[in-house]
Amino acid sequence: MVKQAEEFYDYYLDNFLKSQPDIIVPDYDKDTLTAGHWLLPSGYSEEDVLKHEGFVYLITNKINGKMYVGKKFIWSRRSKKQPNGRKKWSKHESDWKNYTSSSKVVNIQIDKHGKDNFTFEILSLHRTRVSTNYTEQKEQMTRDVLHKVNSSGNYMYYNENIACKFFRIK
């Protein structure tokens, strides 16, 4: 099953993402800007980030080196029923600047050790939700977040599943 998923992602990458100009893989340097606690890609400002739909990120625990790969959408969409019965959609900026993670385990660790003991890096920016979702899963599979262990035999990533379809065997 994992092999089928990897073949699908490779096919998807070859036939879809290479034609998508919206993926920006950042380069960090000493002049890297921040938005909230997020390290922004070199040469990008908060206004540049707002031109995108979402991003894939990496959170690293500075104490033990354990990491988490996830995604965050910059914009949320809400519908409101109009008097004529139709729905009107509105776009609102999400809480992305203060967002830590959807992982309870990561949030417990952040509460325990403090935000200053974690780095929050944007790995890639995306102009579509599809691209954001796909790249998160591709990044998680490429990094082997469910199986990779350090020399002590401890998992290197907090991730316990990929897209709620692939789970770490306990």
C-alpha positions as a printed Julia matrix, in Angstrom:
170×3 Matrix{Float64}:
   0.0    0.0     0.0
   2.85   2.4     0.83
   4.5    1.55   -2.49
   1.25   2.41   -4.34
   1.07   5.74   -2.51
   4.7    6.52   -3.36
   4.07   5.68   -7.05
   0.98   7.91   -7.03
   2.91  10.83   -5.52
   5.75  10.4    -8.01
   3.24  10.34  -10.89
   1.47  13.39   -9.46
   4.75  15.25   -9.08
   5.83  14.47  -12.63
   2.47  15.31  -14.23
   1.06  18.1   -12.12
   3.38  19.93   -9.79
   6.22  20.49  -12.25
   3.78  22.57  -14.29
   2.74  24.6   -11.22
   4.75  27.81  -10.82
   3.28  28.43   -7.37
   5.66  26.37   -5.28
   8.35  28.42   -3.63
  11.04  26.58   -1.73
  12.7   29.0     0.65
  16.33  29.7     1.28
  17.19  31.03    4.74
  20.03  33.38    5.57
  21.0   35.82    8.31
  18.6   38.44    6.93
  15.56  36.17    7.16
  12.41  38.03    8.18
   9.76  36.7    10.52
   5.99  36.96   10.77
   4.82  36.06   14.23
   7.16  33.2    15.14
   7.52  31.92   11.54
  10.82  32.22    9.68
   9.95  33.58    6.24
  11.76  32.52    3.05
  14.67  34.81    2.11
  13.52  37.84    0.2
   9.89  37.4     1.29
   7.88  39.71    3.48
   4.63  39.1     5.29
   2.82  40.82    2.4
   4.35  38.29   -0.02
   3.14  35.39    2.12
  -0.4   36.83    2.06
  -0.43  36.43   -1.74
  -0.44  32.65   -1.23
  -3.11  30.21   -0.13
  -1.02  28.15    2.28
   2.38  26.85    3.33
   4.11  23.68    4.45
   6.15  24.05    7.61
   8.7   22.36    9.83
   8.7   22.78   13.61
  11.9   21.69   15.37
  12.32  21.16   19.1
  15.72  22.74   19.91
  16.08  20.62   23.06
  15.81  17.13   21.54
  15.87  17.81   17.79
  12.48  16.18   17.22
  10.51  17.67   14.31
   6.99  18.0    12.94
   5.97  18.55    9.3
   2.56  20.14    8.69
   0.6   22.65    6.64
  -1.36  25.8     7.34
  -3.81  27.67    5.16
  -3.4   31.44    5.25
  -6.98  32.18    4.25
 -10.29  30.78    5.47
 -13.48  30.99    3.52
 -16.9   31.41    5.08
 -20.33  31.41    3.55
 -23.25  33.5     4.64
 -26.78  32.96    3.4
 -28.18  36.0     1.64
 -31.88  37.11    1.74
 -32.29  35.81   -1.84
 -31.29  32.3    -0.65
 -27.86  32.27   -2.26
 -24.6   31.93   -0.39
 -22.04  34.72   -0.38
 -18.46  33.66    0.24
 -16.01  35.83    2.11
 -12.28  35.4     2.59
 -10.62  36.0     5.97
  -7.02  35.81    7.1
  -6.47  32.83    9.41
  -4.51  32.79   12.65
  -1.39  31.63   10.77
   1.01  34.08   12.46
   0.29  32.67   15.94
  -0.49  29.1    14.87
   1.68  26.39   16.38
   0.33  23.03   15.22
  -2.74  20.83   14.95
  -0.77  18.13   16.78
  -1.73  17.84   20.44
   1.66  16.27   21.21
   3.54  19.2    19.66
   1.36  21.75   21.45
   1.93  19.99   24.79
   5.69  20.13   24.17
   5.5   23.83   23.25
   3.51  24.56   26.44
   5.99  22.54   28.5
   9.25  23.97   27.07
   8.1   27.36   25.71
   7.98  28.68   22.13
  11.56  29.93   22.37
  12.77  26.32   22.41
  11.26  25.62   18.99
  11.96  26.88   15.47
   9.05  27.44   13.11
  10.16  27.38    9.45
   8.11  27.78    6.29
   9.37  25.09    3.91
   7.28  26.09    0.87
   4.54  28.54   -0.14
   1.58  27.58   -2.37
  -1.01  29.44   -4.39
  -3.61  26.63   -4.18
  -5.0   24.38   -1.45
  -4.43  21.33   -3.63
  -0.75  22.15   -3.98
  -0.47  22.8    -0.22
  -2.11  19.47    0.65
  -0.07  17.52   -1.86
   3.27  19.05   -0.87
   2.63  18.41    2.83
   2.07  14.72    2.14
   5.01  14.52   -0.25
   7.29  16.2     2.3
   6.12  13.81    5.01
   6.73  10.77    2.81
  10.09  12.03    1.56
  11.25  12.63    5.14
   9.78   9.24    6.22
   8.19  10.92    9.25
   6.43   7.77   10.44
   9.47   5.51   10.57
  12.68   7.52   10.85
  14.52   7.0    14.13
  17.69   8.49   15.6
  20.73   6.55   16.85
  18.97   5.99   20.2
  16.02   4.34   18.46
  13.61   7.23   19.17
  11.35   8.61   16.48
  12.74  11.79   14.9
   9.3   13.23   14.09
   6.2   13.95   16.17
   3.98  13.06   13.18
   1.82  10.02   13.91
   0.0    9.85   10.57
   0.0   11.13    7.02
  -3.35  12.49    5.79
  -5.13  10.3     8.37
  -4.53   7.38    5.98
  -1.06   6.16    6.83
  -0.3    5.56   10.5
   2.76   4.86   12.59
   2.77   1.28   13.78
   3.06   1.29   17.56
